[in-house]
Amino acid sequence: MIDPRRTRILNSCSDKPGAVIYWMSRDQRLNHNWALLFAREKATQKGQPLVVVFTLAPSFLNAPFRHYDFMLKGLEETAKALERINIPFMLLEGEPDKEISRYACQSEAGAVVTDFSPLNISRNWKKKAADILDIPLYEVDAHNIVPCWYVSDKQEYAARTLRPKLQARLDEFLVPYPPLLPGPVQAPHLHHRSPDWKQVRERLQKDRSVPPVNRIVPGETAAAESLENFIKGRLSGYATARNDPNGNALSQLSPYLHFGQISAQHVALRVAESHAPQEDKAAFLEELIIRRELSDNFCNYNPDYDRFEGIPAWAKQTLLLHGQDKREYLYTIDVFEKAATHDELWNAAQSELVQTGKIHGYMRMYWAKKILEWSSSPPEAFEVAIYLNDRYALDGRDPNGYAGVAWSIGGLHDRPWFERPVYGNIRYMNASGCRRKFDVDRYISRFREPVTLFPNA
């Protein structure tokens, strides 16, 4: 039985006879998926078919083709795996709230189950669907180890305030997954047809000026292989090597976690049972569990998570107080995007983002802080950082990204530091500090090529 604390109902309707729909959204996988397991359990209890539905929105926060390509290739793999165990998969194209409501009515479904996301766009879709549906809409937190709404009922001040709440519940929630059994009942009346994935991609009216990142293979199989490669080859030594942008210490799991192609809970269990040194496991699990779930907490309880208005009051005050301070350099968004600033280190970080779909975590802090330093105002800096991260990072449009920008530019989950021009009391970073940490020249040489922006074809 799925832990009932992991689920909640978004409207006041009662179950009816009819199929159970799992409205897949944030957690795009077959394996280790509490929302799918809950839907399977409910279908079994009702003696009804189970069908998985994904609603392909015409736009998701202006995501370009790079992100849709990665997502669709992963979904294609998951759809085929579901159908092999007698669980049909439907891909609907259009506004998600309207499409899921229409399909539920057309198929005479008895209940809809969906997964949890703290982002405003997803919450709005669910609210609209919940209001339209005359059957229950259940939400299951399949992304966090401890359900976001259960571990805390407010925005936490910092990791130190959320950490004890999470640690107190980990033994209850960090448990192995039961197997996903085949679909309980055939569903011929659901008018199921497998998507023509090639045609779906061709129909996409998406910005193709940001091409796919071919070096990262999407999907559950690749995600699982990436996890095992990390555990076997890079987890040992992670605690000391993770902050070197020239090293190969990171897990490379962030795109898979973002698209839900792998479960953070499964990752945590595999890492915890590994034979790596305890300090390395602890360092990785702090980021995977505490920091990642802190980001979900921030977005869940702060509707302005992607805007300057969402940062702490002390940070807003100090930044606005220094808003008119003289900037040594001022750049437009076009200069930032083309990695054409005076700073070779910053340009290398932007080039890494455009070329590879990610920036090393240490460099992402430097990258964001310099956008603050070289923008005409703090609100503008916030907008530029969000735009560039969401446009190019495969893990963009994600709570981790929003919290990361808000931390770097707006002091989120941090404390006031020594006051200085432009930054006020926000924590400062500079190139000299980076040189003390790692081989800056080597990093620059790896990403020295100028950024090439492709036409939107």
C-alpha positions as CSV (number, residue, x, y, z in Angstrom):
1,M,0.0,0.0,0.0
2,I,1.3,3.5,-0.9
3,D,1.8,5.7,2.2
4,P,-1.3,7.9,2.3
5,R,0.8,10.8,3.5
6,R,2.2,10.9,0.0
7,T,-1.2,11.6,-1.6
8,R,-3.9,14.2,-1.5
9,I,-7.0,15.0,-3.4
10,L,-7.4,18.3,-5.3
11,N,-11.2,18.5,-5.5
12,S,-14.2,17.2,-3.5
13,C,-15.3,14.5,-6.0
14,S,-15.7,10.8,-5.2
15,D,-14.4,7.8,-7.2
16,K,-16.7,6.5,-9.9
17,P,-16.7,3.3,-11.9
18,G,-14.4,3.5,-14.9
19,A,-10.7,3.5,-15.8
20,V,-8.0,5.1,-13.7
21,I,-5.9,7.7,-15.5
22,Y,-2.4,8.4,-14.5
23,W,-1.8,12.0,-15.8
24,M,2.0,11.8,-16.1
25,S,3.7,15.2,-15.9
26,R,6.8,15.8,-13.8
27,D,7.8,12.1,-13.2
28,Q,8.2,10.7,-16.6
29,R,9.2,7.1,-15.9
30,L,7.9,3.6,-15.4
31,N,10.2,2.5,-12.6
32,H,10.2,3.7,-9.0
33,N,7.3,6.0,-9.5
34,W,4.9,6.4,-6.5
35,A,2.3,8.2,-8.5
36,L,2.1,5.4,-11.1
37,L,2.1,2.8,-8.3
38,F,-0.8,4.6,-6.6
39,A,-2.7,4.7,-9.8
40,R,-2.0,1.0,-10.4
41,E,-3.1,0.2,-6.8
42,K,-6.4,2.1,-7.3
43,A,-7.1,0.5,-10.6
44,T,-6.7,-2.9,-9.0
45,Q,-8.9,-2.1,-6.1
46,K,-11.6,-0.9,-8.5
47,G,-11.1,-3.8,-10.9
48,Q,-10.7,-1.2,-13.7
49,P,-8.2,-0.5,-16.5
50,L,-5.2,1.8,-16.0
51,V,-4.0,4.1,-18.7
52,V,-1.1,6.6,-18.6
53,V,-1.7,10.0,-20.3
54,F,0.8,12.7,-21.0
55,T,-0.4,16.1,-22.1
56,L,2.0,17.8,-24.4
57,A,1.6,21.5,-23.9
58,P,2.1,23.9,-26.8
59,S,4.4,25.9,-24.6
60,F,6.1,25.3,-21.2
61,L,7.8,28.4,-20.0
62,N,9.2,29.1,-23.5
63,A,11.2,25.9,-23.5
64,P,13.1,25.5,-26.8
65,F,13.4,22.4,-29.0
66,R,16.5,21.2,-26.9
67,H,14.2,20.5,-24.0
68,Y,11.3,19.0,-25.9
69,D,13.6,16.7,-27.8
70,F,15.1,15.3,-24.6
71,M,11.7,14.9,-23.0
72,L,10.0,13.3,-26.0
73,K,12.8,10.7,-26.5
74,G,12.5,9.8,-22.9
75,L,8.7,9.5,-23.1
76,E,9.0,7.3,-26.2
77,E,11.1,4.8,-24.2
78,T,8.8,4.9,-21.2
79,A,5.6,4.5,-23.4
80,K,7.0,1.4,-25.0
81,A,8.0,-0.1,-21.7
82,L,4.5,0.6,-20.3
83,E,2.8,-1.1,-23.2
84,R,5.0,-4.2,-22.7
85,I,3.3,-4.7,-19.3
86,N,-0.2,-4.0,-20.6
87,I,-0.5,-0.4,-19.5
88,P,-1.5,1.8,-22.5
89,F,0.1,5.2,-23.0
90,M,-1.7,8.1,-24.6
91,L,-0.1,11.3,-25.8
92,L,-2.5,14.3,-26.0
93,E,-1.5,17.6,-27.6
94,G,-2.9,20.9,-26.4
95,E,-3.6,22.8,-23.2
96,P,-3.1,20.2,-20.5
97,D,-6.1,21.0,-18.2
98,K,-8.5,21.0,-21.2
99,E,-7.0,17.8,-22.8
100,I,-7.0,15.7,-19.6
101,S,-10.6,16.8,-18.8
102,R,-11.8,16.0,-22.3
103,Y,-10.1,12.6,-22.3
104,A,-11.4,11.7,-18.9
105,C,-14.9,12.5,-19.9
106,Q,-14.6,10.8,-23.3
107,S,-13.2,7.6,-21.7
108,E,-15.7,7.7,-18.8
109,A,-12.8,7.5,-16.4
110,G,-13.5,6.9,-12.7
111,A,-10.4,8.8,-11.2
112,V,-7.4,10.7,-12.3
113,V,-4.0,10.5,-10.5
114,T,-1.2,13.0,-11.2
115,D,2.3,13.8,-9.8
116,F,3.4,16.7,-7.8
117,S,5.1,19.9,-9.0
118,P,5.4,23.2,-7.0
119,L,5.7,25.3,-10.2
120,N,2.9,27.8,-10.8
121,I,2.2,26.7,-14.3
122,S,1.6,23.1,-13.3
123,R,-0.4,24.0,-10.3
124,N,-2.7,26.2,-12.4
125,W,-3.3,23.4,-14.9
126,K,-4.2,21.1,-12.0
127,K,-6.5,23.6,-10.4
128,K,-8.4,24.2,-13.7
129,A,-8.7,20.4,-14.3
130,A,-9.8,19.8,-10.7
131,D,-12.6,22.4,-11.2
132,I,-13.8,20.8,-14.5
133,L,-13.6,17.1,-13.6
134,D,-16.5,15.4,-11.9
135,I,-14.2,12.7,-10.7
136,P,-11.4,12.9,-8.1
137,L,-8.0,14.3,-9.1
138,Y,-5.4,12.8,-6.8
139,E,-1.9,14.3,-6.5
140,V,1.0,12.1,-5.4
141,D,4.5,13.5,-4.5
142,A,6.6,11.1,-6.5
143,H,9.5,13.5,-6.8
144,N,10.5,14.2,-3.2
145,I,11.5,11.5,-0.7
146,V,9.5,13.1,2.1
147,P,6.4,14.7,0.6
148,C,6.8,18.5,0.2
149,W,3.5,19.5,1.8
150,Y,4.0,17.0,4.6
151,V,7.6,17.8,5.8
152,S,6.8,21.5,6.2
153,D,3.8,23.8,6.0
154,K,5.8,27.0,5.3
155,Q,8.8,28.4,3.4
156,E,11.9,27.3,5.3
157,Y,14.5,29.9,6.1
158,A,17.6,27.7,5.1
159,A,18.9,24.2,4.9
160,R,19.5,24.2,8.6
161,T,15.8,24.7,9.3
162,L,14.6,22.0,6.9
163,R,17.3,19.5,7.5
164,P,16.1,18.3,10.9
165,K,12.5,18.0,9.7
166,L,13.7,15.8,6.8
167,Q,16.1,13.7,8.8
168,A,13.3,13.0,11.3
169,R,11.2,11.4,8.6
170,L,13.7,9.7,6.3
171,D,13.4,6.4,8.0
172,E,9.7,6.4,7.3
173,F,9.8,7.5,3.7
174,L,13.2,6.3,2.3
175,V,12.0,2.8,1.7
176,P,12.4,0.4,-1.3
177,Y,9.8,0.5,-4.0
178,P,7.4,-2.4,-4.6
179,P,7.4,-3.8,-8.1
180,L,5.1,-2.3,-10.8
181,L,2.8,-5.1,-11.9
182,P,1.2,-5.4,-15.3
183,G,-2.0,-3.5,-16.0
184,P,-4.9,-5.2,-14.2
185,V,-7.6,-5.1,-16.9
186,Q,-7.6,-4.7,-20.7
187,A,-8.9,-1.4,-21.9
188,P,-10.2,-1.7,-25.5
189,H,-12.8,1.0,-25.0
190,L,-10.1,3.7,-24.3
191,H,-9.4,4.0,-28.0
192,H,-5.7,3.7,-27.4
193,R,-3.3,4.4,-30.2
194,S,0.5,4.6,-29.9
195,P,1.9,8.0,-30.7
196,D,3.7,8.5,-34.0
197,W,6.8,10.0,-32.3
198,K,8.4,11.2,-35.5
199,Q,5.3,13.2,-36.5
200,V,4.9,14.6,-33.0
201,R,8.5,16.0,-33.2
202,E,7.9,17.4,-36.6
203,R,4.7,19.1,-35.5
204,L,6.4,20.9,-32.7
205,Q,6.4,24.7,-33.3
206,K,9.4,25.2,-31.0
207,D,12.4,27.5,-31.0
208,R,15.1,25.3,-32.8
209,S,17.8,27.9,-32.4
210,V,18.8,25.9,-29.3
211,P,19.7,22.4,-30.7
212,P,19.6,19.1,-28.8
213,V,22.6,18.1,-26.6
214,N,23.7,14.9,-28.3
215,R,26.3,14.0,-25.7
216,I,23.5,13.3,-23.1
217,V,21.3,10.3,-24.0
218,P,17.7,10.7,-22.7
219,G,15.5,8.1,-21.1
220,E,15.2,5.7,-18.1
221,T,17.9,3.3,-19.4
222,A,20.5,5.9,-19.9
223,A,19.6,7.5,-16.5
224,A,20.1,4.1,-14.8
225,E,23.4,3.6,-16.5
226,S,24.6,7.1,-15.6
227,L,23.7,6.4,-11.9
228,E,25.7,3.1,-11.9
229,N,28.7,4.7,-13.6
230,F,28.7,7.4,-11.0
231,I,28.5,5.0,-8.1
232,K,31.3,2.8,-9.5
233,G,33.6,5.4,-10.8
234,R,33.1,8.8,-9.2
235,L,31.2,8.7,-5.9
236,S,34.4,7.8,-4.0
237,G,36.2,11.2,-3.6
238,Y,33.0,13.2,-4.3
239,A,33.2,15.2,-1.1
240,T,36.5,16.9,-2.1
241,A,36.4,16.7,-5.9
242,R,32.8,18.0,-6.5
243,N,33.8,21.7,-6.5
244,D,36.4,21.4,-9.3
245,P,34.8,22.4,-12.6
246,N,37.7,20.6,-14.4
247,G,37.1,17.3,-12.6
248,N,34.7,14.6,-13.5
249,A,33.2,14.1,-10.1
250,L,29.6,15.1,-10.6
251,S,26.8,12.5,-11.0
252,Q,25.5,14.0,-14.3
253,L,22.0,13.1,-13.2
254,S,20.4,16.6,-13.1
255,P,18.7,16.4,-16.5
256,Y,17.3,12.9,-15.6
257,L,16.1,14.1,-12.2
258,H,14.5,17.2,-13.8
259,F,12.5,15.3,-16.3
260,G,11.7,12.6,-13.8
261,Q,13.5,9.9,-15.9
262,I,15.0,8.6,-12.6
263,S,13.8,8.7,-9.1
264,A,15.7,10.7,-6.5
265,Q,14.6,8.1,-3.9
266,H,16.0,5.3,-5.9
267,V,19.3,7.2,-6.4
268,A,19.5,7.8,-2.6
269,L,18.9,4.1,-1.8
270,R,21.6,3.0,-4.3
271,V,24.1,5.5,-3.0
272,A,23.4,4.7,0.6
273,E,24.0,1.0,0.0
274,S,27.2,1.5,-2.0
275,H,30.7,0.9,-0.6
276,A,31.9,4.4,-1.1
277,P,33.4,6.3,1.9
278,Q,30.8,7.7,4.3
279,E,31.9,11.3,3.8
280,D,31.4,11.0,0.1
281,K,27.9,9.5,0.4
282,A,27.0,12.1,3.0
283,A,28.1,15.0,0.8
284,F,26.1,13.7,-2.2
285,L,23.0,12.9,-0.2
286,E,23.0,16.3,1.4
287,E,22.7,17.8,-2.1
288,L,20.3,15.2,-3.5
289,I,17.9,15.2,-0.5
290,I,18.3,18.3,1.7
291,R,19.2,20.9,-1.0
292,R,16.9,19.6,-3.7
293,E,13.9,19.3,-1.4
294,L,14.7,22.7,0.0
295,S,14.3,24.1,-3.5
296,D,10.9,22.4,-3.9
297,N,9.9,23.9,-0.5
298,F,10.9,27.4,-1.8
299,C,8.8,27.1,-4.9
300,N,5.9,25.5,-3.2
301,Y,5.4,28.3,-0.6
302,N,6.7,31.3,-2.5
303,P,4.7,32.1,-5.7
304,D,7.3,34.7,-6.7
305,Y,10.1,32.1,-6.8
306,D,11.1,33.1,-10.4
307,R,11.1,36.8,-9.8
308,F,13.2,39.4,-7.9
309,E,10.1,40.0,-5.6
310,G,10.5,36.5,-4.2
311,I,13.9,37.0,-2.5
312,P,14.2,37.6,1.2
313,A,13.3,41.1,2.5
314,W,16.8,41.8,3.8
315,A,18.3,41.0,0.4
316,K,15.8,43.1,-1.5
317,Q,16.6,46.0,0.8
318,T,20.3,45.8,0.5
319,L,20.3,45.3,-3.3
320,L,17.9,48.2,-3.9
321,L,20.0,50.4,-1.6
322,H,23.0,49.7,-3.8
323,G,21.0,49.7,-7.1
324,Q,22.5,53.0,-8.2
325,D,26.1,52.0,-7.4
326,K,28.5,52.5,-10.3
327,R,29.0,49.3,-12.3
328,E,32.5,48.9,-13.8
329,Y,30.8,47.0,-16.7
330,L,27.3,47.0,-18.0
331,Y,26.1,44.4,-20.5
332,T,22.8,43.7,-22.3
333,I,21.2,40.3,-22.4
334,D,22.5,39.9,-26.0
335,V,26.1,40.3,-24.9
336,F,25.6,37.8,-22.0
337,E,23.9,35.3,-24.3
338,K,26.8,35.4,-26.8
339,A,29.4,35.1,-24.0
340,A,31.0,38.3,-25.2
341,T,31.9,40.0,-21.8
342,H,35.4,41.1,-20.9
343,D,35.7,38.1,-18.5
344,E,37.1,35.0,-20.1
345,L,36.1,32.9,-17.1
346,W,32.4,34.0,-17.2
347,N,32.4,33.6,-21.0
348,A,33.6,30.0,-20.6
349,A,30.8,29.3,-18.1
350,Q,28.2,30.7,-20.6
351,S,29.8,28.7,-23.4
352,E,29.6,25.5,-21.3
353,L,25.9,26.2,-20.7
354,V,25.1,26.7,-24.4
355,Q,27.3,23.8,-25.7
356,T,26.6,21.2,-23.1
357,G,23.2,22.1,-21.6
358,K,24.7,22.6,-18.1
359,I,27.1,24.6,-16.0
360,H,29.2,23.0,-13.3
361,G,27.5,23.9,-10.0
362,Y,30.4,25.9,-8.6
363,M,30.7,27.9,-11.8
364,R,26.9,28.5,-11.9
365,M,27.3,30.5,-8.7
366,Y,30.0,32.7,-10.2
367,W,28.0,33.0,-13.5
368,A,24.9,34.3,-11.7
369,K,26.7,36.7,-9.3
370,K,28.6,38.3,-12.2
371,I,25.3,38.9,-14.0
372,L,24.2,40.8,-10.9
373,E,27.5,42.8,-11.0
374,W,27.2,43.7,-14.7
375,S,23.5,44.5,-15.0
376,S,21.9,47.9,-14.7
377,S,19.6,46.8,-11.8
378,P,19.1,43.7,-9.5
379,P,15.7,42.9,-11.0
380,E,17.2,43.0,-14.5
381,A,20.0,40.7,-13.4
382,F,17.4,38.2,-12.0
383,E,15.5,38.2,-15.2
384,V,18.6,37.7,-17.3
385,A,19.9,34.8,-15.2
386,I,16.5,33.0,-15.2
387,Y,16.2,33.5,-19.0
388,L,19.6,32.1,-19.8
389,N,19.3,29.2,-17.4
390,D,15.8,28.2,-18.6
391,R,16.7,28.6,-22.2
392,Y,19.9,26.5,-22.3
393,A,20.1,24.3,-19.2
394,L,18.6,20.9,-19.6
395,D,17.6,21.1,-16.0
396,G,16.2,24.6,-16.4
397,R,12.6,25.6,-15.4
398,D,13.2,23.6,-12.3
399,P,13.0,24.5,-8.5
400,N,16.8,23.8,-8.3
401,G,17.5,26.5,-10.9
402,Y,15.1,29.0,-9.4
403,A,16.5,28.5,-6.0
404,G,20.1,28.6,-7.3
405,V,19.5,32.0,-9.0
406,A,17.7,33.3,-5.9
407,W,20.6,32.2,-3.7
408,S,23.3,33.6,-5.9
409,I,21.7,37.0,-6.7
410,G,19.2,37.3,-3.9
411,G,20.6,35.8,-0.7
412,L,18.0,33.0,-0.5
413,H,18.8,30.4,2.1
414,D,21.9,32.5,3.0
415,R,22.7,35.3,5.5
416,P,24.0,38.8,5.1
417,W,27.7,39.2,4.5
418,F,30.1,42.1,4.6
419,E,28.7,45.1,2.7
420,R,30.3,46.1,-0.6
421,P,29.3,48.1,-3.7
422,V,26.6,46.7,-6.0
423,Y,26.3,43.5,-3.9
424,G,25.3,45.1,-0.7
425,N,25.3,42.3,1.9
426,I,25.0,39.5,-0.7
427,R,27.7,36.9,-0.7
428,Y,30.5,37.9,-3.1
429,M,32.6,35.9,-5.6
430,N,35.4,36.9,-7.9
431,A,37.8,35.3,-10.4
432,S,40.7,35.5,-7.9
433,G,38.8,33.3,-5.5
434,C,38.1,30.8,-8.3
435,R,41.8,30.7,-9.1
436,R,42.5,29.6,-5.5
437,K,39.9,26.8,-5.9
438,F,40.8,25.3,-9.3
439,D,42.8,25.6,-12.5
440,V,40.9,28.5,-14.1
441,D,43.0,28.6,-17.3
442,R,42.3,25.0,-18.0
443,Y,38.6,25.5,-17.6
444,I,38.7,28.5,-19.9
445,S,40.7,26.5,-22.5
446,R,38.0,23.9,-22.6
447,F,35.3,26.4,-23.5
448,R,37.2,29.0,-25.3
449,E,35.2,28.6,-28.6
450,P,32.8,31.5,-29.2
451,V,29.1,30.8,-28.7
452,T,27.3,30.1,-31.9
453,L,23.6,30.9,-31.8
454,F,21.6,29.1,-34.4
455,P,18.7,30.6,-36.4
456,N,15.3,29.7,-35.3
457,A,14.5,27.3,-38.1
